[in-house]
Amino acid sequence: MDFSITFGGLPAGDPKLVIAFGVFDGVHPGHRLIVAETCKLARERGAVGAAVTFVPHPRAVVGKPGDAPPELLISVEERLRRLGGCGAAVTGIIDFTPEFGALEPEAFLAGLLRCRDFELAGICVGEDWRFGRQGRGDAALLERFCAANGLVFKAVKRLKYGTEDISSSAVRALLRQGKLDEARGMLGSAPRLAGTVRPGFHIAGRELDAPTANLELEYGVRPPDGVYAGSAEVGDRRFPAVMNIGFAPTYGGNERRIEVHLPGFSGDLYGAFLTVELLGFLRPERKFDSPGALKAQIARDISGANKIFDQNYCEVTK
C-alpha cells in the first residue's frame, strides 16, 4: 500500500528532505529538540528540514479495545504552526487510517522512498519512537534502513524536566492532577483549553454582571474543578480570563462546564473557536449562600486573575 503526505511549504522540484516523524502533540521541548536536530542534519546534507505528524492520533485508530485515545493538548493547526516556528521549513500530515496502521515497518519505509514529491535524504526521531504494525519498527530498524540507502539518521534522547522524562503523556497526567506549574514547565508554554463557544444558561451575565462563554472543549486536558486564571486572544487583543470549571453549585447545576469570563471584553463569541491559556489556580469551586455572595467573590476572582495576567504579559489589555 502506498500512502501520501500532505505538505505545507514544500519547495518545487522534488526537494531533498530530512524528515522528523512523530505525533508532536504540544510541541514540547523534546519535540523542539528533534526538529532542531533534523534541521542540523538537513543543513549538513544540503537538504530541507521537515516535520511530519499523524492525524488522527495513532491510538485513536490502533489503540487497545476499550482504551480512549489521548486528549490532544493543542489543535493540529497549532501543532503545525509550532513545528514551523521551531525551525521546520516544511510540515506535513499523514492520514493515519486503519490501512496505514496495518503497514509493516518495512512497507512504511519503502513507501517513503517511492513518494514522488520529494527525495528522502534522512530521518530523525525520538529514541523510543515506534512505528508500523503493532509498533514493530524502532530506532535500530531505522538506522539499518538509512545506512542501507545512503540516508542520514539520528535518534534523539529524551529530555528531562527535573527527574522526569518530558512527554505529552506526562503533561496530560500533570494537568489532570491540577499541577499547572509543573505542566507548564514540562510543556515549555502555558497549557491551553480550546473549543467552540456554545450557548449557556445566561445567568452569569444577567445576575452576576460577569457574562461567560460556555466552552465546549475540543483540545486540552481539563484540570480538576475550580476557578482558574488565564488569558485569551480575541482578534488582535489579549484579555485576562477567569474560568470556572465544574457544576455551578450555587445554581444547582448538574452538568460539568467550562465557563470563561473575559474582563473588559464586550461582544458576541457564540460559535467562535476560543483558546484560553491556563495561568494559575484561584480557588476551589463551592456553593455560595446567595447570588450576591457569589457576585462579590467573582469580583475578587477577577482581581486575582488580573494580577496573574499582569505577571505573564507586559502589555495588559483590559
Secondary structure in CASP SS format (residue, H / E / C, confidence):
PFRMAT SS
TARGET T0000
AUTHOR 0000-0000-0000
METHOD secondary structure of the structure
MODEL  1
M C 1.00
D C 1.00
F C 1.00
S C 1.00
I C 1.00
T E 1.00
F E 1.00
G E 1.00
G C 1.00
L C 1.00
P C 1.00
A C 1.00
G C 1.00
D C 1.00
P C 1.00
K E 1.00
L E 1.00
V E 1.00
I E 1.00
A E 1.00
F E 1.00
G C 1.00
V C 1.00
F C 1.00
D C 1.00
G C 1.00
V C 1.00
H C 1.00
P H 1.00
G H 1.00
H H 1.00
R H 1.00
L H 1.00
I H 1.00
V H 1.00
A H 1.00
E H 1.00
T H 1.00
C H 1.00
K H 1.00
L H 1.00
A H 1.00
R H 1.00
E H 1.00
R C 1.00
G C 1.00
A C 1.00
V E 1.00
G E 1.00
A E 1.00
A E 1.00
V E 1.00
T E 1.00
F E 1.00
V E 1.00
P C 1.00
H C 1.00
P H 1.00
R H 1.00
A H 1.00
V H 1.00
V H 1.00
G C 1.00
K C 1.00
P C 1.00
G C 1.00
D C 1.00
A C 1.00
P C 1.00
P C 1.00
E C 1.00
L C 1.00
L C 1.00
I C 1.00
S C 1.00
V H 1.00
E H 1.00
E H 1.00
R H 1.00
L H 1.00
R H 1.00
R H 1.00
L H 1.00
G H 1.00
G H 1.00
C C 1.00
G C 1.00
A C 1.00
A C 1.00
V E 1.00
T E 1.00
G E 1.00
I E 1.00
I E 1.00
D E 1.00
F C 1.00
T C 1.00
P H 1.00
E H 1.00
F H 1.00
G H 1.00
A C 1.00
L C 1.00
E C 1.00
P H 1.00
E H 1.00
A H 1.00
F H 1.00
L H 1.00
A H 1.00
G H 1.00
L H 1.00
L H 1.00
R H 1.00
C C 1.00
R C 1.00
D C 1.00
F C 1.00
E E 1.00
L E 1.00
A E 1.00
G E 1.00
I E 1.00
C E 1.00
V E 1.00
G E 1.00
E C 1.00
D C 1.00
W C 1.00
R C 1.00
F E 1.00
G C 1.00
R H 1.00
Q H 1.00
G H 1.00
R C 1.00
G E 1.00
D C 1.00
A H 1.00
A H 1.00
L H 1.00
L H 1.00
E H 1.00
R H 1.00
F H 1.00
C H 1.00
A H 1.00
A H 1.00
N C 1.00
G C 1.00
L C 1.00
V E 1.00
F E 1.00
K E 1.00
A E 1.00
V E 1.00
K C 1.00
R C 1.00
L C 1.00
K E 1.00
Y E 1.00
G C 1.00
T C 1.00
E E 1.00
D E 1.00
I C 1.00
S C 1.00
S H 1.00
S H 1.00
A H 1.00
V H 1.00
R H 1.00
A H 1.00
L H 1.00
L H 1.00
R H 1.00
Q C 1.00
G C 1.00
K C 1.00
L H 1.00
D H 1.00
E H 1.00
A H 1.00
R H 1.00
G H 1.00
M H 1.00
L H 1.00
G C 1.00
S C 1.00
A C 1.00
P C 1.00
R E 1.00
L E 1.00
A E 1.00
G E 1.00
T E 1.00
V E 1.00
R E 1.00
P C 1.00
G C 1.00
F C 1.00
H C 1.00
I H 1.00
A H 1.00
G H 1.00
R H 1.00
E H 1.00
L C 1.00
D C 1.00
A C 1.00
P C 1.00
T C 1.00
A E 1.00
N E 1.00
L E 1.00
E E 1.00
L E 1.00
E E 1.00
Y E 1.00
G C 1.00
V C 1.00
R C 1.00
P C 1.00
P C 1.00
D C 1.00
G E 1.00
V E 1.00
Y E 1.00
A E 1.00
G E 1.00
S E 1.00
A E 1.00
E E 1.00
V E 1.00
G C 1.00
D C 1.00
R E 1.00
R E 1.00
F E 1.00
P E 1.00
A E 1.00
V E 1.00
M E 1.00
N E 1.00
I E 1.00
G E 1.00
F C 1.00
A C 1.00
P H 1.00
T H 1.00
Y H 1.00
G C 1.00
G C 1.00
N C 1.00
E C 1.00
R C 1.00
R E 1.00
I E 1.00
E E 1.00
V E 1.00
H E 1.00
L C 1.00
P C 1.00
G C 1.00
F C 1.00
S C 1.00
G C 1.00
D C 1.00
L C 1.00
Y C 1.00
G C 1.00
A C 1.00
F E 1.00
L E 1.00
T E 1.00
V E 1.00
E E 1.00
L E 1.00
L E 1.00
G E 1.00
F E 1.00
L E 1.00
R E 1.00
P C 1.00
E C 1.00
R C 1.00
K C 1.00
F C 1.00
D C 1.00
S C 1.00
P H 1.00
G H 1.00
A H 1.00
L H 1.00
K H 1.00
A H 1.00
Q H 1.00
I H 1.00
A H 1.00
R H 1.00
D H 1.00
I H 1.00
S H 1.00
G H 1.00
A H 1.00
N H 1.00
K H 1.00
I H 1.00
F H 1.00
D H 1.00
Q H 1.00
N H 1.00
Y C 1.00
C C 1.00
E C 1.00
V C 1.00
T C 1.00
K C 1.00
END
